[in-house]
């Protein structure tokens, strides 16, 4: 590639970047963090847990976030027969004992 082409590409990138930085934004973003005290309790073995949080901005916009998690699968001989052995090296070398 010729140096002239590279310099032209750099100049074009600088002009586009400058135009993008000069634009005014009117949106405001409010982020709320879930504190550890608000976290749901761990799910029972094999049970699913769902939590919904609705956040409203000062302008009236709102968003609902839903988090769904599955509980741990017990390490029992029945579950090892059904789902297979653990994939980790330490899990393969230990006997199943449940929770």
Secondary structure, DSSP 8 states (H G I E B T S, - for coil): --HHHHHHHHHHHHHHHHHHHHS------------GGGS-----TT-EEEEEEEEE-TTS-EEEEEEEEE------HHHHHHH---SSHHHHTS-----
